[in-house]
Amino acid sequence: MVTRCYLCGGKTVRKAVTAENWWGDSLALVENVPGWVCEECGEAYFDAETCKQLDRLREASPPAQRTIEVPVYLFP
């Protein structure tokens, strides 16, 4: 359990978040992931078991629940 943010020192709270995962060149989102989220800066932290489950999804990704279009921008 992470009680303080490593980046800004803010307090963290338990919250379901959307995690970004890259499968090669493809971006995938995993919704409803349990994490600890900083109330100040929004940085999310995951416990070891959650990370293992995310790794298993990367190794054998199940069928997607839905697909969304993501715009890509170049930094000026």
PQR file with spaces between the fields and no chain letter, atoms N, CA, C, O and H, PARSE charges and radii, in Angstrom:
ATOM       1  N    MET     1       0.842   -1.177    0.000 -0.4000 1.5000
ATOM       2  CA   MET     1       0.000    0.000    0.000 -0.0000 2.0000
ATOM       3  C    MET     1       0.892    1.247    0.000  0.5500 1.7000
ATOM       4  O    MET     1       1.813    1.365    0.808 -0.5500 1.4000
ATOM       5  N    VAL     2       0.609    2.155   -0.900 -0.4000 1.5000
ATOM       6  CA   VAL     2       1.345    3.410   -0.993 -0.0000 2.0000
ATOM       7  C    VAL     2       0.480    4.491   -0.345  0.5500 1.7000
ATOM       8  O    VAL     2      -0.627    4.767   -0.807 -0.5500 1.4000
ATOM       9  H    VAL     2      -0.139    2.059   -1.557  0.4000 1.0000
ATOM      10  N    THR     3       0.986    5.098    0.722 -0.4000 1.5000
ATOM      11  CA   THR     3       0.195    6.112    1.424 -0.0000 2.0000
ATOM      12  C    THR     3       0.571    7.535    1.024  0.5500 1.7000
ATOM      13  O    THR     3      -0.221    8.460    1.206 -0.5500 1.4000
ATOM      14  H    THR     3       1.886    4.874    1.097  0.4000 1.0000
ATOM      15  N    ARG     4       1.776    7.715    0.477 -0.4000 1.5000
ATOM      16  CA   ARG     4       2.241    9.033    0.032 -0.0000 2.0000
ATOM      17  C    ARG     4       2.819    8.922   -1.373  0.5500 1.7000
ATOM      18  O    ARG     4       3.469    7.934   -1.715 -0.5500 1.4000
ATOM      19  H    ARG     4       2.419    6.964    0.328  0.4000 1.0000
ATOM      20  N    CYS     5       2.576    9.937   -2.169 -0.4000 1.5000
ATOM      21  CA   CYS     5       3.080    9.986   -3.539 -0.0000 2.0000
ATOM      22  C    CYS     5       4.592   10.161   -3.530  0.5500 1.7000
ATOM      23  O    CYS     5       5.130   10.992   -2.798 -0.5500 1.4000
ATOM      24  H    CYS     5       2.048   10.740   -1.891  0.4000 1.0000
ATOM      25  N    TYR     6       5.266    9.369   -4.350 -0.4000 1.5000
ATOM      26  CA   TYR     6       6.717    9.483   -4.451 -0.0000 2.0000
ATOM      27  C    TYR     6       7.143   10.729   -5.220  0.5500 1.7000
ATOM      28  O    TYR     6       8.276   11.187   -5.077 -0.5500 1.4000
ATOM      29  H    TYR     6       4.830    8.694   -4.944  0.4000 1.0000
ATOM      30  N    LEU     7       6.238   11.285   -6.040 -0.4000 1.5000
ATOM      31  CA   LEU     7       6.578   12.463   -6.832 -0.0000 2.0000
ATOM      32  C    LEU     7       6.405   13.768   -6.068  0.5500 1.7000
ATOM      33  O    LEU     7       7.302   14.610   -6.056 -0.5500 1.4000
ATOM      34  H    LEU     7       5.317   10.913   -6.156  0.4000 1.0000
ATOM      35  N    CYS     8       5.222   13.937   -5.415 -0.4000 1.5000
ATOM      36  CA   CYS     8       4.943   15.225   -4.783 -0.0000 2.0000
ATOM      37  C    CYS     8       4.719   15.143   -3.279  0.5500 1.7000
ATOM      38  O    CYS     8       4.636   16.172   -2.608 -0.5500 1.4000
ATOM      39  H    CYS     8       4.493   13.253   -5.425  0.4000 1.0000
ATOM      40  N    GLY     9       4.619   13.918   -2.740 -0.4000 1.5000
ATOM      41  CA   GLY     9       4.404   13.753   -1.308 -0.0000 2.0000
ATOM      42  C    GLY     9       2.956   13.818   -0.887  0.5500 1.7000
ATOM      43  O    GLY     9       2.658   13.720    0.304 -0.5500 1.4000
ATOM      44  H    GLY     9       4.686   13.082   -3.285  0.4000 1.0000
ATOM      45  N    GLY    10       2.031   13.982   -1.847 -0.4000 1.5000
ATOM      46  CA   GLY    10       0.608   14.047   -1.526 -0.0000 2.0000
ATOM      47  C    GLY    10       0.078   12.726   -0.990  0.5500 1.7000
ATOM      48  O    GLY    10       0.712   11.683   -1.147 -0.5500 1.4000
ATOM      49  H    GLY    10       2.273   14.061   -2.815  0.4000 1.0000
ATOM      50  N    LYS    11      -1.089   12.778   -0.355 -0.4000 1.5000
ATOM      51  CA   LYS    11      -1.745   11.584    0.181 -0.0000 2.0000
ATOM      52  C    LYS    11      -2.383   10.786   -0.957  0.5500 1.7000
ATOM      53  O    LYS    11      -2.922   11.369   -1.897 -0.5500 1.4000
ATOM      54  H    LYS    11      -1.604   13.626   -0.227  0.4000 1.0000
ATOM      55  N    THR    12      -2.324    9.460   -0.875 -0.4000 1.5000
ATOM      56  CA   THR    12      -2.957    8.618   -1.884 -0.0000 2.0000
ATOM      57  C    THR    12      -4.232    8.001   -1.332  0.5500 1.7000
ATOM      58  O    THR    12      -4.362    7.764   -0.131 -0.5500 1.4000
ATOM      59  H    THR    12      -1.886    8.987   -0.111  0.4000 1.0000
ATOM      60  N    VAL    13      -5.175    7.745   -2.242 -0.4000 1.5000
ATOM      61  CA   VAL    13      -6.441    7.108   -1.895 -0.0000 2.0000
ATOM      62  C    VAL    13      -6.669    5.941   -2.845  0.5500 1.7000
ATOM      63  O    VAL    13      -6.207    5.955   -3.986 -0.5500 1.4000
ATOM      64  H    VAL    13      -5.069    7.937   -3.218  0.4000 1.0000
ATOM      65  N    ARG    14      -7.385    4.933   -2.365 -0.4000 1.5000
ATOM      66  CA   ARG    14      -7.717    3.753   -3.177 -0.0000 2.0000
ATOM      67  C    ARG    14      -8.777    4.164   -4.185  0.5500 1.7000
ATOM      68  O    ARG    14      -9.775    4.792   -3.833 -0.5500 1.4000
ATOM      69  H    ARG    14      -7.761    4.921   -1.438  0.4000 1.0000
ATOM      70  N    LYS    15      -8.545    3.797   -5.465 -0.4000 1.5000
ATOM      71  CA   LYS    15      -9.434    4.233   -6.525 -0.0000 2.0000
ATOM      72  C    LYS    15      -9.286    3.313   -7.728  0.5500 1.7000
ATOM      73  O    LYS    15      -8.196    2.801   -7.983 -0.5500 1.4000
ATOM      74  H    LYS    15      -7.734    3.287   -5.751  0.4000 1.0000
ATOM      75  N    ALA    16     -10.365    3.097   -8.467 -0.4000 1.5000
ATOM      76  CA   ALA    16     -10.292    2.356   -9.723 -0.0000 2.0000
ATOM      77  C    ALA    16      -9.890    3.329  -10.824  0.5500 1.7000
ATOM      78  O    ALA    16     -10.484    4.398  -10.963 -0.5500 1.4000
ATOM      79  H    ALA    16     -11.251    3.513   -8.259  0.4000 1.0000
ATOM      80  N    VAL    17      -8.875    2.954  -11.607 -0.4000 1.5000
ATOM      81  CA   VAL    17      -8.355    3.831  -12.658 -0.0000 2.0000
ATOM      82  C    VAL    17      -8.294    3.087  -13.983  0.5500 1.7000
ATOM      83  O    VAL    17      -8.514    1.878  -14.044 -0.5500 1.4000
ATOM      84  H    VAL    17      -8.392    2.086  -11.494  0.4000 1.0000
ATOM      85  N    THR    18      -7.995    3.820  -15.030 -0.4000 1.5000
ATOM      86  CA   THR    18      -7.734    3.232  -16.339 -0.0000 2.0000
ATOM      87  C    THR    18      -6.225    3.227  -16.544  0.5500 1.7000
ATOM      88  O    THR    18      -5.583    4.275  -16.493 -0.5500 1.4000
ATOM      89  H    THR    18      -7.816    4.802  -14.981  0.4000 1.0000
ATOM      90  N    ALA    19      -5.666    2.054  -16.774 -0.4000 1.5000
ATOM      91  CA   ALA    19      -4.223    1.911  -16.976 -0.0000 2.0000
ATOM      92  C    ALA    19      -3.939    1.778  -18.469  0.5500 1.7000
ATOM      93  O    ALA    19      -4.676    1.117  -19.200 -0.5500 1.4000
ATOM      94  H    ALA    19      -6.188    1.202  -16.816  0.4000 1.0000
ATOM      95  N    GLU    20      -2.854    2.421  -18.906 -0.4000 1.5000
ATOM      96  CA   GLU    20      -2.427    2.299  -20.305 -0.0000 2.0000
ATOM      97  C    GLU    20      -1.421    1.165  -20.406  0.5500 1.7000
ATOM      98  O    GLU    20      -0.501    1.064  -19.595 -0.5500 1.4000
ATOM      99  H    GLU    20      -2.256    2.959  -18.312  0.4000 1.0000
ATOM     100  N    ASN    21      -1.600    0.323  -21.397 -0.4000 1.5000
ATOM     101  CA   ASN    21      -0.658   -0.761  -21.651 -0.0000 2.0000
ATOM     102  C    ASN    21      -0.300   -0.749  -23.119  0.5500 1.7000
ATOM     103  O    ASN    21      -1.162   -0.572  -23.980 -0.5500 1.4000
ATOM     104  H    ASN    21      -2.347    0.405  -22.056  0.4000 1.0000
ATOM     105  N    TRP    22       0.977   -0.938  -23.401 -0.4000 1.5000
ATOM     106  CA   TRP    22       1.435   -1.026  -24.784 -0.0000 2.0000
ATOM     107  C    TRP    22       1.707   -2.473  -25.134  0.5500 1.7000
ATOM     108  O    TRP    22       2.453   -3.157  -24.434 -0.5500 1.4000
ATOM     109  H    TRP    22       1.678   -1.082  -22.702  0.4000 1.0000
ATOM     110  N    TRP    23       1.102   -2.942  -26.220 -0.4000 1.5000
ATOM     111  CA   TRP    23       1.390   -4.249  -26.791 -0.0000 2.0000
ATOM     112  C    TRP    23       2.110   -3.967  -28.101  0.5500 1.7000
ATOM     113  O    TRP    23       1.470   -3.738  -29.128 -0.5500 1.4000
ATOM     114  H    TRP    23       0.496   -2.386  -26.788  0.4000 1.0000
ATOM     115  N    GLY    24       3.434   -3.982  -28.069 -0.4000 1.5000
ATOM     116  CA   GLY    24       4.195   -3.598  -29.257 -0.0000 2.0000
ATOM     117  C    GLY    24       3.913   -2.143  -29.581  0.5500 1.7000
ATOM     118  O    GLY    24       4.143   -1.263  -28.752 -0.5500 1.4000
ATOM     119  H    GLY    24       3.954   -4.167  -27.236  0.4000 1.0000
ATOM     120  N    ASP    25       3.413   -1.883  -30.790 -0.4000 1.5000
ATOM     121  CA   ASP    25       3.083   -0.520  -31.206 -0.0000 2.0000
ATOM     122  C    ASP    25       1.634   -0.157  -30.921  0.5500 1.7000
ATOM     123  O    ASP    25       1.190    0.933  -31.284 -0.5500 1.4000
ATOM     124  H    ASP    25       3.227   -2.598  -31.464  0.4000 1.0000
ATOM     125  N    SER    26       0.891   -1.045  -30.281 -0.4000 1.5000
ATOM     126  CA   SER    26      -0.523   -0.803  -30.032 -0.0000 2.0000
ATOM     127  C    SER    26      -0.767   -0.400  -28.586  0.5500 1.7000
ATOM     128  O    SER    26      -0.268   -1.029  -27.654 -0.5500 1.4000
ATOM     129  H    SER    26       1.252   -1.930  -29.987  0.4000 1.0000
ATOM     130  N    LEU    27      -1.538    0.652  -28.423 -0.4000 1.5000
ATOM     131  CA   LEU    27      -1.924    1.108  -27.098 -0.0000 2.0000
ATOM     132  C    LEU    27      -3.231    0.446  -26.719  0.5500 1.7000
ATOM     133  O    LEU    27      -4.169    0.422  -27.515 -0.5500 1.4000
ATOM     134  H    LEU    27      -1.943    1.163  -29.181  0.4000 1.0000
ATOM     135  N    ALA    28      -3.305   -0.089  -25.520 -0.4000 1.5000
ATOM     136  CA   ALA    28      -4.539   -0.676  -25.002 -0.0000 2.0000
ATOM     137  C    ALA    28      -4.816   -0.070  -23.631  0.5500 1.7000
ATOM     138  O    ALA    28      -3.893    0.206  -22.865 -0.5500 1.4000
ATOM     139  H    ALA    28      -2.544   -0.070  -24.872  0.4000 1.0000
ATOM     140  N    LEU    29      -6.074    0.130  -23.337 -0.4000 1.5000
ATOM     141  CA   LEU    29      -6.488    0.642  -22.038 -0.0000 2.0000
ATOM     142  C    LEU    29      -7.151   -0.471  -21.244  0.5500 1.7000
ATOM     143  O    LEU    29      -7.923   -1.260  -21.788 -0.5500 1.4000
ATOM     144  H    LEU    29      -6.824   -0.094  -23.960  0.4000 1.0000
ATOM     145  N    VAL    30      -6.848   -0.526  -19.971 -0.4000 1.5000
ATOM     146  CA   VAL    30      -7.476   -1.497  -19.079 -0.0000 2.0000
ATOM     147  C    VAL    30      -8.244   -0.698  -18.038  0.5500 1.7000
ATOM     148  O    VAL    30      -7.651    0.036  -17.247 -0.5500 1.4000
ATOM     149  H    VAL    30      -6.221    0.115  -19.529  0.4000 1.0000
ATOM     150  N    GLU    31      -9.558   -0.840  -18.039 -0.4000 1.5000
ATOM     151  CA   GLU    31     -10.404   -0.058  -17.141 -0.0000 2.0000
ATOM     152  C    GLU    31     -10.630   -0.775  -15.813  0.5500 1.7000
ATOM     153  O    GLU    31     -10.471   -1.991  -15.709 -0.5500 1.4000
ATOM     154  H    GLU    31     -10.040   -1.436  -18.682  0.4000 1.0000
ATOM     155  N    ASN    32     -11.000   -0.001  -14.812 -0.4000 1.5000
ATOM     156  CA   ASN    32     -11.355   -0.510  -13.472 -0.0000 2.0000
ATOM     157  C    ASN    32     -10.202   -1.206  -12.763  0.5500 1.7000
ATOM     158  O    ASN    32     -10.413   -2.184  -12.046 -0.5500 1.4000
ATOM     159  H    ASN    32     -11.130    0.987  -14.896  0.4000 1.0000
ATOM     160  N    VAL    33      -8.991   -0.711  -12.959 -0.4000 1.5000
ATOM     161  CA   VAL    33      -7.819   -1.287  -12.306 -0.0000 2.0000
ATOM     162  C    VAL    33      -7.691   -0.670  -10.907  0.5500 1.7000
ATOM     163  O    VAL    33      -7.671    0.555  -10.780 -0.5500 1.4000
ATOM     164  H    VAL    33      -8.820    0.083  -13.542  0.4000 1.0000
ATOM     165  N    PRO    34      -7.603   -1.495   -9.856 -0.5600 1.5000
ATOM     166  CA   PRO    34      -7.462   -0.937   -8.513  0.2800 2.0000
ATOM     167  C    PRO    34      -6.068   -0.360   -8.306  0.5500 1.7000
ATOM     168  O    PRO    34      -5.063   -1.009   -8.593 -0.5500 1.4000
ATOM     169  N    GLY    35      -6.027    0.863   -7.805 -0.4000 1.5000
ATOM     170  CA   GLY    35      -4.733    1.500   -7.591 -0.0000 2.0000
ATOM     171  C    GLY    35      -4.797    2.482   -6.443  0.5500 1.7000
ATOM     172  O    GLY    35      -5.851    2.707   -5.848 -0.5500 1.4000
ATOM     173  H    GLY    35      -6.844    1.390   -7.571  0.4000 1.0000
ATOM     174  N    TRP    36      -3.657    3.057   -6.147 -0.4000 1.5000
ATOM     175  CA   TRP    36      -3.541    4.122   -5.152 -0.0000 2.0000
ATOM     176  C    TRP    36      -3.223    5.384   -5.934  0.5500 1.7000
ATOM     177  O    TRP    36      -2.219    5.434   -6.645 -0.5500 1.4000
ATOM     178  H    TRP    36      -2.801    2.874   -6.630  0.4000 1.0000
ATOM     179  N    VAL    37      -4.066    6.406   -5.813 -0.4000 1.5000
ATOM     180  CA   VAL    37      -3.949    7.606   -6.634 -0.0000 2.0000
ATOM     181  C    VAL    37      -3.687    8.818   -5.741  0.5500 1.7000
ATOM     182  O    VAL    37      -4.364    9.014   -4.732 -0.5500 1.4000
ATOM     183  H    VAL    37      -4.882    6.366   -5.235  0.4000 1.0000
ATOM     184  N    CYS    38      -2.699    9.629   -6.125 -0.4000 1.5000
ATOM     185  CA   CYS    38      -2.354   10.826   -5.372 -0.0000 2.0000
ATOM     186  C    CYS    38      -3.461   11.864   -5.514  0.5500 1.7000
ATOM     187  O    CYS    38      -3.900   12.171   -6.623 -0.5500 1.4000
ATOM     188  H    CYS    38      -2.150    9.470   -6.945  0.4000 1.0000
ATOM     189  N    GLU    39      -3.903   12.396   -4.389 -0.4000 1.5000
ATOM     190  CA   GLU    39      -4.936   13.420   -4.404 -0.0000 2.0000
ATOM     191  C    GLU    39      -4.416   14.758   -4.928  0.5500 1.7000
ATOM     192  O    GLU    39      -5.210   15.614   -5.319 -0.5500 1.4000
ATOM     193  H    GLU    39      -3.547   12.146   -3.488  0.4000 1.0000
ATOM     194  N    GLU    40      -3.110   14.949   -4.941 -0.4000 1.5000
ATOM     195  CA   GLU    40      -2.523   16.211   -5.384 -0.0000 2.0000
ATOM     196  C    GLU    40      -2.207   16.215   -6.881  0.5500 1.7000
ATOM     197  O    GLU    40      -2.656   17.102   -7.607 -0.5500 1.4000
ATOM     198  H    GLU    40      -2.466   14.254   -4.623  0.4000 1.0000
ATOM     199  N    CYS    41      -1.440   15.231   -7.344 -0.4000 1.5000
ATOM     200  CA   CYS    41      -0.972   15.264   -8.734 -0.0000 2.0000
ATOM     201  C    CYS    41      -1.599   14.194   -9.631  0.5500 1.7000
ATOM     202  O    CYS    41      -1.439   14.248  -10.850 -0.5500 1.4000
ATOM     203  H    CYS    41      -1.076   14.510   -6.754  0.4000 1.0000
ATOM     204  N    GLY    42      -2.308   13.226   -9.050 -0.4000 1.5000
ATOM     205  CA   GLY    42      -2.984   12.211   -9.854 -0.0000 2.0000
ATOM     206  C    GLY    42      -2.136   11.006  -10.237  0.5500 1.7000
ATOM     207  O    GLY    42      -2.615   10.122  -10.948 -0.5500 1.4000
ATOM     208  H    GLY    42      -2.438   13.182   -8.060  0.4000 1.0000
ATOM     209  N    GLU    43      -0.895   10.952   -9.785 -0.4000 1.5000
ATOM     210  CA   GLU    43      -0.036    9.795  -10.085 -0.0000 2.0000
ATOM     211  C    GLU    43      -0.662    8.538   -9.482  0.5500 1.7000
ATOM     212  O    GLU    43      -1.124    8.552   -8.341 -0.5500 1.4000
ATOM     213  H    GLU    43      -0.506   11.670   -9.207  0.4000 1.0000
ATOM     214  N    ALA    44      -0.674    7.443  -10.262 -0.4000 1.5000
ATOM     215  CA   ALA    44      -1.279    6.191   -9.803 -0.0000 2.0000
ATOM     216  C    ALA    44      -0.202    5.155   -9.512  0.5500 1.7000
ATOM     217  O    ALA    44       0.808    5.075  -10.211 -0.5500 1.4000
ATOM     218  H    ALA    44      -0.299    7.431  -11.189  0.4000 1.0000
ATOM     219  N    TYR    45      -0.433    4.363   -8.469 -0.4000 1.5000
ATOM     220  CA   TYR    45       0.472    3.290   -8.055 -0.0000 2.0000
ATOM     221  C    TYR    45      -0.325    1.998   -7.956  0.5500 1.7000
ATOM     222  O    TYR    45      -1.490    2.005   -7.560 -0.5500 1.4000
ATOM     223  H    TYR    45      -1.254    4.428   -7.902  0.4000 1.0000
ATOM     224  N    PHE    46       0.320    0.879   -8.324 -0.4000 1.5000
ATOM     225  CA   PHE    46      -0.338   -0.416   -8.295 -0.0000 2.0000
ATOM     226  C    PHE    46       0.440   -1.372   -7.415  0.5500 1.7000
ATOM     227  O    PHE    46       1.669   -1.326   -7.375 -0.5500 1.4000
ATOM     228  H    PHE    46       1.266    0.874   -8.646  0.4000 1.0000
ATOM     229  N    ASP    47      -0.279   -2.248   -6.700 -0.4000 1.5000
ATOM     230  CA   ASP    47       0.412   -3.236   -5.872 -0.0000 2.0000
ATOM     231  C    ASP    47       0.936   -4.366   -6.758  0.5500 1.7000
ATOM     232  O    ASP    47       0.619   -4.437   -7.946 -0.5500 1.4000
ATOM     233  H    ASP    47      -1.278   -2.286   -6.733  0.4000 1.0000
ATOM     234  N    ALA    48       1.730   -5.235   -6.170 -0.4000 1.5000
ATOM     235  CA   ALA    48       2.411   -6.296   -6.929 -0.0000 2.0000
ATOM     236  C    ALA    48       1.420   -7.228   -7.623  0.5500 1.7000
ATOM     237  O    ALA    48       1.637   -7.597   -8.777 -0.5500 1.4000
ATOM     238  H    ALA    48       1.987   -5.177   -5.205  0.4000 1.0000
ATOM     239  N    GLU    49       0.354   -7.608   -6.958 -0.4000 1.5000
ATOM     240  CA   GLU    49      -0.616   -8.535   -7.558 -0.0000 2.0000
ATOM     241  C    GLU    49      -1.312   -7.899   -8.759  0.5500 1.7000
ATOM     242  O    GLU    49      -1.531   -8.562   -9.773 -0.5500 1.4000
ATOM     243  H    GLU    49       0.177   -7.308   -6.020  0.4000 1.0000
ATOM     244  N    THR    50      -1.655   -6.633   -8.651 -0.4000 1.5000
ATOM     245  CA   THR    50      -2.279   -5.929   -9.777 -0.0000 2.0000
ATOM     246  C    THR    50      -1.317   -5.859  -10.953  0.5500 1.7000
ATOM     247  O    THR    50      -1.730   -6.056  -12.095 -0.5500 1.4000
ATOM     248  H    THR    50      -1.477   -6.094   -7.828  0.4000 1.0000
ATOM     249  N    CYS    51      -0.035   -5.582  -10.697 -0.4000 1.5000
ATOM     250  CA   CYS    51       0.971   -5.552  -11.764 -0.0000 2.0000
ATOM     251  C    CYS    51       1.110   -6.914  -12.431  0.5500 1.7000
ATOM     252  O    CYS    51       1.250   -6.994  -13.651 -0.5500 1.4000
ATOM     253  H    CYS    51       0.301   -5.422   -9.769  0.4000 1.0000
ATOM     254  N    LYS    52       1.071   -7.982  -11.644 -0.4000 1.5000
ATOM     255  CA   LYS    52       1.143   -9.338  -12.208 -0.0000 2.0000
ATOM     256  C    LYS    52      -0.049   -9.598  -13.114  0.5500 1.7000
ATOM     257  O    LYS    52       0.104  -10.175  -14.191 -0.5500 1.4000
ATOM     258  H    LYS    52       0.957   -7.916  -10.653  0.4000 1.0000
ATOM     259  N    GLN    53      -1.243   -9.174  -12.686 -0.4000 1.5000
ATOM     260  CA   GLN    53      -2.431   -9.378  -13.517 -0.0000 2.0000
ATOM     261  C    GLN    53      -2.345   -8.579  -14.815  0.5500 1.7000
ATOM     262  O    GLN    53      -2.749   -9.067  -15.871 -0.5500 1.4000
ATOM     263  H    GLN    53      -1.368   -8.706  -11.812  0.4000 1.0000
ATOM     264  N    LEU    54      -1.818   -7.347  -14.742 -0.4000 1.5000
ATOM     265  CA   LEU    54      -1.633   -6.556  -15.953 -0.0000 2.0000
ATOM     266  C    LEU    54      -0.612   -7.211  -16.883  0.5500 1.7000
ATOM     267  O    LEU    54      -0.787   -7.198  -18.102 -0.5500 1.4000
ATOM     268  H    LEU    54      -1.490   -6.951  -13.885  0.4000 1.0000
ATOM     269  N    ASP    55       0.446   -7.780  -16.321 -0.4000 1.5000
ATOM     270  CA   ASP    55       1.437   -8.501  -17.130 -0.0000 2.0000
ATOM     271  C    ASP    55       0.807   -9.707  -17.817  0.5500 1.7000
ATOM     272  O    ASP    55       1.102   -9.981  -18.981 -0.5500 1.4000
ATOM     273  H    ASP    55       0.589   -7.790  -15.331  0.4000 1.0000
ATOM     274  N    ARG    56      -0.062  -10.430  -17.105 -0.4000 1.5000
ATOM     275  CA   ARG    56      -0.742  -11.585  -17.713 -0.0000 2.0000
ATOM     276  C    ARG    56      -1.635  -11.145  -18.873  0.5500 1.7000
ATOM     277  O    ARG    56      -1.736  -11.848  -19.879 -0.5500 1.4000
ATOM     278  H    ARG    56      -0.302  -10.207  -16.161  0.4000 1.0000
ATOM     279  N    LEU    57      -2.278   -9.996  -18.740 -0.4000 1.5000
ATOM     280  CA   LEU    57      -3.089   -9.470  -19.846 -0.0000 2.0000
ATOM     281  C    LEU    57      -2.222   -9.185  -21.064  0.5500 1.7000
ATOM     282  O    LEU    57      -2.635   -9.440  -22.196 -0.5500 1.4000
ATOM     283  H    LEU    57      -2.196   -9.425  -17.924  0.4000 1.0000
ATOM     284  N    ARG    58      -1.016   -8.655  -20.837 -0.4000 1.5000
ATOM     285  CA   ARG    58      -0.099   -8.371  -21.946 -0.0000 2.0000
ATOM     286  C    ARG    58       0.320   -9.652  -22.652  0.5500 1.7000
ATOM     287  O    ARG    58       0.430   -9.685  -23.878 -0.5500 1.4000
ATOM     288  H    ARG    58      -0.680   -8.449  -19.918  0.4000 1.0000
ATOM     289  N    GLU    59       0.553  -10.703  -21.877 -0.4000 1.5000
ATOM     290  CA   GLU    59       1.034  -11.965  -22.450 -0.0000 2.0000
ATOM     291  C    GLU    59      -0.040  -12.668  -23.273  0.5500 1.7000
ATOM     292  O    GLU    59       0.259  -13.233  -24.325 -0.5500 1.4000
ATOM     293  H    GLU    59       0.464  -10.676  -20.882  0.4000 1.0000
ATOM     294  N    ALA    60      -1.264  -12.640  -22.813 -0.4000 1.5000
ATOM     295  CA   ALA    60      -2.363  -13.319  -23.505 -0.0000 2.0000
ATOM     296  C    ALA    60      -3.583  -12.417  -23.449  0.5500 1.7000
ATOM     297  O    ALA    60      -4.501  -12.641  -22.659 -0.5500 1.4000
ATOM     298  H    ALA    60      -1.506  -12.181  -21.958  0.4000 1.0000
ATOM     299  N    SER    61      -3.584  -11.398  -24.291 -0.4000 1.5000
ATOM     300  CA   SER    61      -4.665  -10.424  -24.219 -0.0000 2.0000
ATOM     301  C    SER    61      -5.998  -11.039  -24.632  0.5500 1.7000
ATOM     302  O    SER    61      -6.092  -11.693  -25.671 -0.5500 1.4000
ATOM     303  H    SER    61      -2.839  -11.216  -24.932  0.4000 1.0000
ATOM     304  N    PRO    62      -7.024  -10.827  -23.816 -0.5600 1.5000
ATOM     305  CA   PRO    62      -8.355  -11.328  -24.146  0.2800 2.0000
ATOM     306  C    PRO    62      -8.980  -10.454  -25.232  0.5500 1.7000
ATOM     307  O    PRO    62      -8.423   -9.415  -25.586 -0.5500 1.4000
ATOM     308  N    PRO    63     -10.126  -10.865  -25.760 -0.5600 1.5000
ATOM     309  CA   PRO    63     -10.803  -10.005  -26.740  0.2800 2.0000
ATOM     310  C    PRO    63     -11.157   -8.656  -26.104  0.5500 1.7000
ATOM     311  O    PRO    63     -11.537   -8.591  -24.935 -0.5500 1.4000
ATOM     312  N    ALA    64     -11.031   -7.602  -26.876 -0.4000 1.5000
ATOM     313  CA   ALA    64     -11.330   -6.259  -26.368 -0.0000 2.0000
ATOM     314  C    ALA    64     -12.819   -6.110  -26.092  0.5500 1.7000
ATOM     315  O    ALA    64     -13.651   -6.651  -26.820 -0.5500 1.4000
ATOM     316  H    ALA    64     -10.722   -7.654  -27.826  0.4000 1.0000
ATOM     317  N    GLN    65     -13.148   -5.375  -25.037 -0.4000 1.5000
ATOM     318  CA   GLN    65     -14.540   -5.081  -24.710 -0.0000 2.0000
ATOM     319  C    GLN    65     -15.129   -4.052  -25.670  0.5500 1.7000
ATOM     320  O    GLN    65     -16.313   -4.101  -26.004 -0.5500 1.4000
ATOM     321  H    GLN    65     -12.472   -4.935  -24.446  0.4000 1.0000
ATOM     322  N    ARG    66     -14.287   -3.124  -26.105 -0.4000 1.5000
ATOM     323  CA   ARG    66     -14.679   -2.103  -27.067 -0.0000 2.0000
ATOM     324  C    ARG    66     -13.409   -1.478  -27.634  0.5500 1.7000
ATOM     325  O    ARG    66     -12.315   -1.705  -27.116 -0.5500 1.4000
ATOM     326  H    ARG    66     -13.326   -3.084  -25.833  0.4000 1.0000
ATOM     327  N    THR    67     -13.554   -0.703  -28.683 -0.4000 1.5000
ATOM     328  CA   THR    67     -12.423   -0.035  -29.313 -0.0000 2.0000
ATOM     329  C    THR    67     -12.742    1.451  -29.430  0.5500 1.7000
ATOM     330  O    THR    67     -13.861    1.828  -29.779 -0.5500 1.4000
ATOM     331  H    THR    67     -14.442   -0.519  -29.103  0.4000 1.0000
ATOM     332  N    ILE    68     -11.744    2.295  -29.134 -0.4000 1.5000
ATOM     333  CA   ILE    68     -11.902    3.733  -29.286 -0.0000 2.0000
ATOM     334  C    ILE    68     -10.795    4.263  -30.178  0.5500 1.7000
ATOM     335  O    ILE    68      -9.739    3.643  -30.302 -0.5500 1.4000
ATOM     336  H    ILE    68     -10.836    1.988  -28.851  0.4000 1.0000
ATOM     337  N    GLU    69     -11.034    5.405  -30.795 -0.4000 1.5000
ATOM     338  CA   GLU    69     -10.034    6.051  -31.642 -0.0000 2.0000
ATOM     339  C    GLU    69      -9.257    7.053  -30.788  0.5500 1.7000
ATOM     340  O    GLU    69      -9.852    7.825  -30.036 -0.5500 1.4000
ATOM     341  H    GLU    69     -11.891    5.909  -30.694  0.4000 1.0000
ATOM     342  N    VAL    70      -7.930    7.041  -30.905 -0.4000 1.5000
ATOM     343  CA   VAL    70      -7.078    7.938  -30.118 -0.0000 2.0000
ATOM     344  C    VAL    70      -6.317    8.855  -31.064  0.5500 1.7000
ATOM     345  O    VAL    70      -5.569    8.378  -31.917 -0.5500 1.4000
ATOM     346  H    VAL    70      -7.447    6.415  -31.516  0.4000 1.0000
ATOM     347  N    PRO    71      -6.500   10.170  -30.924 -0.5600 1.5000
ATOM     348  CA   PRO    71      -5.741   11.086  -31.791  0.2800 2.0000
ATOM     349  C    PRO    71      -4.261   11.129  -31.369  0.5500 1.7000
ATOM     350  O    PRO    71      -3.931   10.947  -30.197 -0.5500 1.4000
ATOM     351  N    VAL    72      -3.400   11.369  -32.330 -0.4000 1.5000
ATOM     352  CA   VAL    72      -1.959   11.490  -32.093 -0.0000 2.0000
ATOM     353  C    VAL    72      -1.511   12.851  -32.574  0.5500 1.7000
ATOM     354  O    VAL    72      -1.826   13.255  -33.693 -0.5500 1.4000
ATOM     355  H    VAL    72      -3.669   11.516  -33.282  0.4000 1.0000
ATOM     356  N    TYR    73      -0.773   13.562  -31.730 -0.4000 1.5000
ATOM     357  CA   TYR    73      -0.300   14.904  -32.047 -0.0000 2.0000
ATOM     358  C    TYR    73       1.224   14.942  -32.010  0.5500 1.7000
ATOM     359  O    TYR    73       1.851   14.171  -31.282 -0.5500 1.4000
ATOM     360  H    TYR    73      -0.517   13.234  -30.821  0.4000 1.0000
ATOM     361  N    LEU    74       1.812   15.829  -32.785 -0.4000 1.5000
ATOM     362  CA   LEU    74       3.249   16.077  -32.741 -0.0000 2.0000
ATOM     363  C    LEU    74       3.494   17.312  -31.898  0.5500 1.7000
ATOM     364  O    LEU    74       2.776   18.306  -32.010 -0.5500 1.4000
ATOM     365  H    LEU    74       1.302   16.455  -33.376  0.4000 1.0000
ATOM     366  N    PHE    75       4.502   17.244  -31.061 -0.4000 1.5000
ATOM     367  CA   PHE    75       4.878   18.390  -30.259 -0.0000 2.0000
ATOM     368  C    PHE    75       5.506   19.433  -31.151  0.5500 1.7000
ATOM     369  O    PHE    75       6.374   19.104  -31.960 -0.5500 1.4000
ATOM     370  H    PHE    75       5.084   16.436  -30.970  0.4000 1.0000
ATOM     371  N    PRO    76       5.089   20.702  -31.027 -0.5600 1.5000
ATOM     372  CA   PRO    76       5.611   21.744  -31.949  0.2800 2.0000
ATOM     373  C    PRO    76       7.088   22.012  -31.738  0.5500 1.7000
ATOM     374  O    PRO    76       7.667   22.852  -32.428 -0.5500 1.4000
